[in-house]
């Protein structure tokens, strides 16, 4: 059965917690891609959530999508969702710290069984806390803000190579992300054979300026991750996961290439890195323990 068949055979509802800029951008991207049946935008500012949902719905005839999208002020409306996206509230910004933990605790106690996708750049610590204190299985916790950085690095390398289709691994935990230039490829050859070393170094040095990514940059890979969680995917997705022994580290969230499906992280891939890249990655992770 293809991913499209899976989506057609079930009612897929995605709940987005927060109608702030990130949450609204993700809801819009999900709606216009029309790969899920329904999107529920949830915020304490219920009128604003409903208004943004209406705006997106009214864009349907222009964008040629008819995804059902609604707004709600009740966080428990997320219980039963196929995927719960933790984004940013209209008042208060990103869900993080104790405020974010209490939000997830409500849903866990109410019986939420789907995966949690953390879309905010400031939510890396929250992912780890939810795993540690609420005992949510790590394979149900995915972070996607860093996914935008991986796409940006590939785009910059494509510009330097003057070819599209750079395949490069970006791993680690912001701000200590490591780019796997040693194994990056394009058009069947190593990127390092096509792009001078000093230009690759310039891209690496630009990493701090790329963080944090904006709402639209986050929304694009987040929608792909959600669709992969629901219907599976033939590709790996760069996203945050809670390490369970990879690189000798446990309980720390880091970005790796992930295989997603059945509502969880199926496998995480240990990237091929040079000794220097691997040392930088492990050192960055160990400092976060």
HUURJO-V485281 format. One record per backbone hydrogen bond with DSSP energy under -0.5 kcal/mol. CO is the residue of the C=O (numbers start at 0). NH is the residue of the N-H. E is the energy in kcal/mol with one decimal. If there is no record, write none. Layout:
co & nh & e
CO & NH & E
CO & NH & E
//
This chain:
co & nh & e
1 & 5 & -2.1
2 & 6 & -2.2
3 & 7 & -2.0
4 & 8 & -1.6
6 & 9 & -0.8
9 & 11 & -0.8
10 & 12 & -0.6
11 & 36 & -0.8
11 & 37 & -2.1
12 & 81 & -2.5
12 & 82 & -0.9
13 & 39 & -2.7
14 & 16 & -0.6
14 & 84 & -3.4
15 & 17 & -1.0
15 & 41 & -2.9
16 & 86 & -2.1
19 & 23 & -2.9
20 & 24 & -1.8
21 & 25 & -2.3
22 & 26 & -2.5
23 & 27 & -2.3
24 & 28 & -2.4
25 & 29 & -2.7
26 & 30 & -2.3
27 & 31 & -2.7
28 & 32 & -1.7
29 & 33 & -1.2
29 & 34 & -0.7
36 & 67 & -1.9
37 & 13 & -2.4
38 & 40 & -0.6
38 & 69 & -2.1
39 & 15 & -3.0
39 & 41 & -0.7
40 & 71 & -2.2
41 & 17 & -3.3
43 & 45 & -2.0
44 & 48 & -2.3
45 & 49 & -2.7
46 & 50 & -2.3
47 & 51 & -2.7
48 & 52 & -2.3
49 & 53 & -2.2
50 & 54 & -2.3
51 & 55 & -2.3
52 & 56 & -2.6
53 & 57 & -2.6
54 & 58 & -0.9
55 & 58 & -0.7
56 & 59 & -1.4
58 & 62 & -2.8
59 & 63 & -1.4
59 & 64 & -1.8
67 & 38 & -2.7
69 & 40 & -3.2
71 & 42 & -2.7
72 & 74 & -0.6
73 & 76 & -2.1
74 & 77 & -2.0
75 & 78 & -1.2
77 & 80 & -2.1
81 & 114 & -0.8
82 & 14 & -2.4
82 & 84 & -0.5
83 & 85 & -0.5
83 & 116 & -2.9
84 & 16 & -3.5
84 & 86 & -0.8
85 & 118 & -2.4
85 & 119 & -0.7
86 & 94 & -2.0
87 & 19 & -3.0
88 & 92 & -1.0
89 & 91 & -0.6
92 & 88 & -2.9
93 & 95 & -0.7
95 & 98 & -0.6
95 & 99 & -2.0
96 & 100 & -2.4
97 & 101 & -2.7
98 & 102 & -1.5
99 & 103 & -2.2
100 & 104 & -2.6
101 & 105 & -2.0
102 & 106 & -1.5
103 & 107 & -2.6
104 & 108 & -2.7
105 & 109 & -1.6
106 & 111 & -2.8
107 & 110 & -1.2
114 & 83 & -2.5
114 & 116 & -0.5
115 & 117 & -0.6
115 & 141 & -2.3
116 & 85 & -3.2
116 & 118 & -0.7
117 & 143 & -2.5
117 & 144 & -0.7
119 & 122 & -1.5
122 & 126 & -2.0
123 & 127 & -1.4
124 & 128 & -2.2
125 & 129 & -2.7
126 & 130 & -1.8
127 & 131 & -2.4
128 & 132 & -3.3
128 & 133 & -0.7
129 & 133 & -1.3
129 & 135 & -1.2
136 & 139 & -2.5
137 & 140 & -1.7
138 & 264 & -2.2
139 & 115 & -3.3
139 & 141 & -0.5
141 & 117 & -3.3
142 & 239 & -3.3
143 & 146 & -0.7
143 & 147 & -0.7
144 & 147 & -1.1
144 & 148 & -0.5
145 & 148 & -0.7
145 & 149 & -1.5
146 & 150 & -1.7
147 & 151 & -1.9
148 & 152 & -2.5
149 & 153 & -2.0
150 & 154 & -2.0
151 & 155 & -2.5
152 & 156 & -2.4
153 & 157 & -2.0
154 & 158 & -1.9
155 & 159 & -2.0
156 & 160 & -2.3
157 & 161 & -1.2
157 & 162 & -1.6
165 & 167 & -0.6
166 & 184 & -2.1
168 & 179 & -3.3
170 & 177 & -3.3
171 & 254 & -4.1
172 & 175 & -1.7
174 & 176 & -1.5
175 & 172 & -0.9
177 & 170 & -2.6
177 & 179 & -0.5
178 & 180 & -1.8
179 & 182 & -1.1
179 & 183 & -0.6
180 & 183 & -0.7
183 & 190 & -2.5
184 & 166 & -3.0
185 & 188 & -1.9
188 & 185 & -2.8
189 & 192 & -1.3
189 & 193 & -0.6
190 & 193 & -1.5
190 & 194 & -2.5
195 & 198 & -0.9
195 & 199 & -1.7
196 & 200 & -2.3
197 & 201 & -1.5
198 & 202 & -1.7
199 & 203 & -2.3
200 & 204 & -2.6
201 & 205 & -0.8
202 & 205 & -0.7
203 & 206 & -1.4
205 & 208 & -1.0
205 & 209 & -0.9
206 & 209 & -1.5
206 & 210 & -0.6
207 & 210 & -0.8
213 & 217 & -2.0
214 & 218 & -2.5
215 & 219 & -1.6
216 & 220 & -0.8
217 & 221 & -1.8
218 & 222 & -2.3
219 & 223 & -1.3
220 & 224 & -2.3
221 & 225 & -2.5
222 & 226 & -2.3
223 & 227 & -2.1
224 & 228 & -2.3
225 & 229 & -2.0
226 & 230 & -2.8
227 & 231 & -2.2
228 & 262 & -2.8
236 & 238 & -0.6
236 & 257 & -2.4
238 & 255 & -2.1
239 & 142 & -1.4
240 & 242 & -0.7
240 & 253 & -2.6
242 & 250 & -2.4
244 & 247 & -2.2
245 & 248 & -1.8
248 & 244 & -2.6
251 & 242 & -2.9
253 & 240 & -2.4
254 & 171 & -1.8
255 & 238 & -1.8
256 & 268 & -2.8
257 & 236 & -2.6
257 & 259 & -0.5
258 & 265 & -2.7
258 & 266 & -1.2
259 & 232 & -0.6
260 & 263 & -1.3
263 & 260 & -2.1
263 & 265 & -0.7
266 & 258 & -2.7
268 & 256 & -0.6
268 & 270 & -0.8
270 & 272 & -0.8
273 & 277 & -3.0
274 & 278 & -2.2
275 & 279 & -2.1
276 & 280 & -2.2
277 & 281 & -2.7
278 & 282 & -2.5
279 & 283 & -2.0
280 & 284 & -2.1
281 & 285 & -2.7
282 & 286 & -1.7
284 & 287 & -1.2
285 & 288 & -1.0
//
